[in-house]
Amino acid sequence: MVPSLGRQLLRRLRGRLEVLGVTPHLREDRLPLRPTAGQLRLEAAAIESGRVRNADELAVLLLAVDRDDDPKLLADTGQFLLRATPRLWLMLDVAVRRAWWRAPRWSAAAVQRLVQGEPSPLGLTVAAFHSDGHVREAAVACLAELDDTPAVPALALRASDWVPQVRDRARAALERRLAEPSGAALVAAAAVALALRDRREGRWLAERVEAVMREGPDELLTALLATPDRLTRRTAHLTALGAGRLDLEQMLHAAEHDDDLPTRIRCAEAAVKAAVAAGTVDRVRPLMSSGTARVRAEAVHVLAREGDITPATAALADRNPIVRAVAQAALRRAGSDPAEQYRRIITASRPEPGAIAGLGETGTADDAVLVAAWLEHPRPRARAEAVRALRRLGTADPEPLFAMLTDPSGAVTRQVTIALRPWTSRLDLLRLRQLLTAGNPQHIRMAAYRLLHERDTWTRLLVDLELVADPSPPMRNRARGDIATWLAREAVTTYSMPQGRTLDALREQLLAAEGVLGPDRVRLLRFHLGLGGSSTT
């Protein structure tokens, strides 16, 4: 049965059927045969994972499902769309409009079915994405009469339509729904509305959703706070915090369990303030075990400010430098020296990486012996922190550190490389070249490359030329990119010239690299190296 609100619009469409109707001159549709729910799910998963950059194939599948009119498949597709993310809805809005051009015969037939009042909810949804504004307006008028929650995202999209008549009709339908919304309908509208906020006509619905967050019934706010959509959840928490609608329990729950970082941080800050104001600071202790550094730091700070420095002492060895810095400051305010605490920690037992890092942050050069003892710590992160701590204390000895370039952990070799940079001219050149050879692990080769790169200009270019055809893509890409950078930014300001065996080696490598770099780039390199423009020079 055709909804009364859409009858006038459908009569208008009847007058267009001579143009839109199925006629022999229309080309054949290019839609898949017998689509399945599994195909829909696989295509949607590929879009959500980023493997597919548009929803074109999913759009033609939806048109094919609508065409086949299989009741079970239509029901499965309705459930699939009910779980679709806002990002997917926005992509479908564009892709289905394009897909209609691939199915001119079904497009005309679908319009005829719309005129006759026969479309399914899916048919109305895809018609709401039609390229013809009259079809979209008629589809919106019919969707407005449905109670189905899956109709809400399509109406939300059309509420920002570029055609005023379509936009106004969708907004009127949503106004009625938002006057007394169900939790499911509000969640569906909110997710798309907030994703549309930055569109030219997108603020209207977002502002109405936020008004419900500020002033609506508690059960609706609870539904928004628990929705799977991260942006909706974040907006609901922040809006409700601004309106004073969250109690301490809700703040603490979000600070501990929400997977959105801004939500966790803002709710933790608000929970701490609320607990202090209520004289129940102990309620924030669970935040000490949060997986978010800012949340842990906030708990340490407020508990120390209230006179309890035990959490600050426990947080000295925290894995995050922000938390350690807050804990160190709290101990100093209490008259304690955090460096002394760290010395006791790392001498008493096998220390955590954060304790080694903390001594590097607070100690003196005299603590180098304590730190160096853990360069062979069984945990890679602890070894990396020991190297970093020695560098911060100004006591990084190149001899023992050079031997650590073969460490099995890339995190360790990265820290060793940073620590050795001031001494690149003193390092064993032959040994670095051995570490650069193709038989070594990638992270060891990259560490050697970085140190050779820092040694001097001609060593850098020679190594780059040796690696331009390396079997490892990261190594050869790094070398080729570095040559391009040197030619573009540094060559004209390099006033010295290579001499002796270095010059001979560069000449030889240029000949070998010409097939990779091309004659023009090799000619330019020869010019800057003082070898003339020809490879026969």
N, C-alpha and C positions, 0 to 999 in steps of 0.2 A: 504494500500500500504506500502511495506517495505521501509523505508528510505534508500537511496543509501549508506550512511555511514555504515549501519549495515549489508549490504548484505553479505559481506565476512565472517563476524562473524556468521551470521545465516547459511551459507553453512557449516561452521565448526560444528555447532550444529546438522545439519542434519545427519552428520556422527555418531553422538552419540545417535540418537533416538532409535537404536536397544537396547541400554542399558537403556535409559531413558523412552522409550515409554511405553504405557499402556499394560501390559502383565498380564496374569492370575495369575502369582505368586506374584504380588504386593498385599499387604494387603489392606483392605478397608480403605478409608479415615475416619478420625474422625473430621469432620467439622460440625458445626451447620446447621440445616435446616432453610431456609427462614429467614436469619437475617434481622433486620430492622435498619433504621437510629436511632431510639430511643435507641436501644441496644448499638449502637456505642457511642452515646452521654453519656449514663449512665456509660458505662465502662470507657470512657475517663475521666469523672468527678470523678470516684472513684480513678483513678490513680493520677489525679492532686491533689486531696484532701489528698492523702497519705493513704487512706483506703486499696488500693491494691498496692503491692510493685513491681509488674512487669506488662508488657503489653501482657502477653501470651494469655489471653482470647480475648483481642482486636485484636491481630494478627490473630487468627483463624477466627474471624468475618470478617476481611478484605479479607482473602482468600475465605471465603464463598461468600462474595459479588462479588468478581471477578469471581468465578465459576458460580454464578447464572446469571450474565450478564444482570441484569435488568436495563434498561436505566435510569429510575428515581432514583433508588437506587445508581447507579454509580455516577450520577450527585450530589446527596445529599452527598455521601461519598467524592467526590472531594471538595465540599465546606467545609466539616468537616475537611479534611486534610489541607485545606488552612488556617484554623484558629488554627491548632494544634501548641502547644508550642514547642520550641526546645527540652525541656526535654522529651516530648512525642515522638518526632521524634527519638531521641537517643535511647529511650527504644524500639521503634518499630524496629529499625535497628537490635537489638539483638533478639527480640521476634519473628519477622516474619521469621528470619533464622531458629529458632527452630520450628516454626509452620509448615514449609514445610515438616518436618519429620512426622508430624501427617497426612499429606495428600499426600502419595506417588503417588496415581493415578492422583490426580489433578496436582501435581507437574510435572509429565510427560506430561500430557495434556496441561498444561500451556506452557511448553517449546515447544511443537509441535505448539501451537497457535502462539508463538513468532516467530518460524521459518517460519510460513506461513504468517506472517505480519498482524495478526488479533487482537492483544491484545488492550485493552482499555488503557487510561492513568493510571488507577489504576493498571491494569495488569502489565504495565511496571514498575510502582513504586514498587510493591511487588516482581517482578522479580529482581529488583535491589538490593533486600535484600536476594536473594537466596544463599544457601550455596555453590553452584557451581560457581567458578569464571568465567567460560566461559559464564554462563547464566547472571551473573551480568554485564560482559563486553558488551554482546549483548544488554541487556536492557539499559545500559548507552548510547550506540551508538544510539538507537532509541529515548531515552529521549532527547538527544542532538538536535534532529531535531524538537522537539515540541516547540511551543511558549508559552505553558501553564505555568503560574507561579507555579502551584503545582508541576511541575517537578523539580523546583529549589532546594527544600530541599533534595530530593533524590540525585541529582547530588552533592550537597554540602557534603552529607555524604560519597558518593563514592570518593570524592576528597581526603579523608584521608584513603581510602581503603588500606589494607595490601598487596594487589596484585598490583604490579607496573603497569601492563597493564590496569587494571580497573581504578586505580588512575590517570594515565596519560590521559586516554580518558575523564574522568570526568573533569579534570582540563582544558583540551583544550576546552571543551564545555563551561565551566564557563568563561574562558578568553574571548571568543567571546561575551558572554552575558554581562560581566562587561565592555567591551569596550564602549558600548553605552547602559547602563542598564536603564530599567524603574524603577520608584520608588518602585512599588510592588515587582518586581523581586529582587531588591537590598535589600529591607527589609527582604524578605524571605531568601535570601542567608546569610545576615548578622547575623540573629538570630541563625541559625545553625552553621555558621562559628565561631562565638565567643564562642558558647558552646563547640565547638570541639578544641579550641585553645590548650589545654593542652595535647591533644593526640599526639602520636609520629609523625604523619604526618599532624597534624591539623593546624599548623601555616601558611601554605601557603595561604589558603583562607582568614584567619583572617587578615593577613597583607595586602592583596589586598582590602579588605573592608575598612580597616583603611586608606588606601591611598585615597580612594574615599571620606572618611570623611575629610581628610586634604585638598584635591585638587580638588574634583569633583564639578560638578555644584551645585549652591545654592539650586535648587529645590530637588535634591537628598539628600542633607544634611538636608533640612527641613523635608523630609519624614522620615529620620532616627531619627531625634530629636523627632518625634511625634509617633514613633512606640509603640505598646502596650508592646513589650518585654523590660523588665527593663534593662537587661544587655546591649542590643543594644543601648538603650537610654542613659545609663550612659557612655558607650564608645564613643558614638557620641558627647555628651556634652564635655567630658574631652578632646577628641582628637581635637575637634573644638576650645576649649579654648586654648589649646597649640599652635594651628596654627593661633590664633587671628582671628577666623572667626565668633565669636558671637558678636553681638552688645549689648549695655546696656539693651535694651528692652528684648532681648532674655534671657539674664542672669537673669534679675529680674523675668521674667515669670517662668523660671525653679526654681529659688530660692523660689518662693512663692507657686508654684502649682505642681511641680513634686513629685511623691510619693516615689522616691528613695532618701534616706537620703544622701549618698555621693554626689549625683548630686546637691541636694539643697545646701549643705554646700559649695561645690567648686564653684558653680555659685554665691552664695551670696558673698563669698570672692572676686571673680573676679569682681562682680558688684560694690562692695564697692570701690575697687581700681580704676576701670574705672570711677566711679562717682567723686572721689576725683581728679583724673587726669584731668577730664573735667571741674572741678569747679561746678559740679551739685550735690552736696552732698544731697540736699533735695530729690533727686530721690530715695534714699534708705529708706526714712521714711516708705513706705509700708511694709518693712521687719520687722518692729516692731510688726506687727500682725501675723507674721509667726508662724506656729505650731511647728517649730523646734527651740530648745533652742539655738543651735550654731548660727543660722541665726539671731535670735533676739539679741544675745550677740554681734555679729559683728556690727549690726546696732547701738546699744547703744554705742559701743566703738568708732566708727568712728564719730558719731555725737558729742559725748563729746569731742573728739580730735579736732574737728573743732570749738569748743567753745559753743556748745549747750548742756547743761546738763539737760534740761527739760525731754528728753526721759529717761535719767538715773534716775532721780527722780521718774518718773512714773514706772520704772522697778524695783524699790527697793522691791516691793511686788510680783515680778514675782514668778510663781510656781516652777521655776527651779533654783537650787543653782548656776549654772554657770552664768546665766543671772544676778542674784542678786550680785554675786561676781564682775562682770564687772561693774555693776551700782555703787556698793559701792566704788570700786577703782576710778571710775570717779569722784564721789563726793569728795573723799579725795584729789584728785589732784586739785580740784577746791576750796579747803579750807573749805569744809563743813564736819560735822561729821555725818555719816549715822546713828549712834545710836540715835542721837537726832531726826532725821527724823522719825525713827521707833517708838520712844516713842510718838511722836505726832500722828502718824497714829493709834497706837493701843489704845490710850486713847480717840481719837476723835469719833470713831464709831466702829461698829462691824468689826474687821479687817479681811483681807484675810489671809489664812494660810501662804502665803509667807511673810507677814509682821511679823507675830509671829516668824517664822523661822529666819527672818533677824535680829530681836532683839537678838535672841539667838546666832547668829553668830557675832554680833558686840557689844553687851552690856556687862554689868558687873553683878556681883552677886546682886548689889542693884536693878537690874531690875526684880528680881525674882517675886516681888509682882505684877508687871504689867503683867507678863507672866502667873502667876498662876491664875489670874482672868479669863483666857480663857480656863481653864481645862474643863469647862462645855460649851464650844462653841457648838452651834447647829450642826456645820459641823464636821464630823468625822476627816477629814484631819486636820482641825484646832486644834482639841484636840490632835491629834498625834504630830503635830508640837509643841504644847505647852509643852508636855512631853519631846520631844527631846530638846527643847530650855532650859528647866530647867536643864536637864542633862548636856548640854554644858556649862551652867553658873555655874555648880558645886553646884546647890541648890536643887537637886531632893530630896524632903522629902519623906521617904518611907511610912509614915502614910497615907497621902491623895492619894498617887499613888497606894497603895495596894488595896484601895477600887475601883480603876479604872480597876482592872483585870476582872470585870464583864461587862465592856463596850460592847455594841452591835457590835462594829466595831473591826474586826481583826487587822486593821492597828494600832488602838490605843493600843490594848493589846500587840502587838509586841513591841511597843515603851516602854510601861510600864515594860515589862519583861526585856528589856535591861537596863532600868534605875534601876530596883530593884536587879539586879544581885550582886552588891557589898554588899547587905544587906541580902542575902539569909539565913544566920544563925540566923537573928533576926526576920524573918517573922513567922507568926502564922502557925505552921505545920499542926494543925488540920484544919484550914480554907483552906489551900492549898489542903489538901486531899479531902475536900468537893468539891472544885472546879474541882478536877480531876474526880469525879464520872461521870458515863455514862449518867446521865440525863442532863448534861450541854452542851451548844453549843460547837462545835469542837474547835473553836479558843480559848475559855476559858480553856478547858481541856488542850490544847497544851501549853498555857501560864503557867498553873500550873505545868505541866510536866517539862517544861524547868527550872523552878525555883527549883523544887524538885531535878532535875538532878544536879543542881549546888550546892546543899546543902552540901552533903558529899557522899563518895563512897557507903556506905551501904544503905543510903536512896535511892540513885540512883538505886542500884541493886534491892532493895526491890520493888520499884515502877515498874521497868521493869518486874520483875517476876509477879507482880499483873496484868500487862497489856498484857502478851503474848497471852492470849486467849480473849482479849477485842473484843466486837462486832464491833468496828470501825476499818476498815482496816488500816487507817493511824496511829492510836494509837498502834495497835498490831505490825504493821510492824516496827514502830519506836522503840518499846521496844525490839523486837527480834534483830533488827539490832544493837542496843546499847549493848546488851549482847554480841553479836558476836565481836563487836569492843573492848569491855573491855577485853574479853578473849584473843583476838589476840594481843593487843597492851599495855594494862595497868595492867593486872592481875599480871604479874611477878614482877612488880615494886611497888605493893601495899603491904607494910610490916606490916600494922596494921591488927587486926582481929576484927570482930564484937563481941559484948559482950551482955550479959543479954537478955532483951526482944527483942532487935534487932536481935540477933542470933536466938532466938526461932522463930521469925516471918519469917526470911529467911529460916529456916529449914522447916517450914510449907509450905511456898510458893514453895520451891523446889519440895516437894512431889506433890503439886497440878499441877506444871508445867511440870512434867516429860513426860506426854503424848504428850505435844506440842513440847518441846525442844528435847526429845529423851534421852535415858539413858546415852549415852556417854557424851553429853554436860552437863547434870545434874551431872554426876560423876566428871567432870572437875570443875564445879562450887563448888561442895562440897569440893573438894581438896583445892581450893584457899580460901575457907571460913573457913578452919580448921575443917570441919565436917567429914573428912574421905571420902573414895571413895564409900561407900555403903549407900543406902537410909535407911538401917535399923540401921545405927550407931547412 
